[in-house]
């Protein structure tokens, strides 16, 4: 999440959202062509631990 906030600071939210969508579609394409076991893929989710509220305020 902090990478997304940093990207938004550099290129703005619309371009950052587009980048995230492209990354997601890329993962979907890889999953279409390769079995999860073949590429050792695990959909584990993800999370970030933020030490202060400032990062979240940037998203609002």
HELIX and SHEET records of a PDB file:
HELIX    1   1 UNK A    2  UNK A   11  1                                  10    
HELIX    2   2 UNK A   13  UNK A   33  1                                  21    
HELIX    3   3 UNK A   36  UNK A   39  1                                   4    
HELIX    4   4 UNK A   54  UNK A   59  1                                   6    
END                                                                             
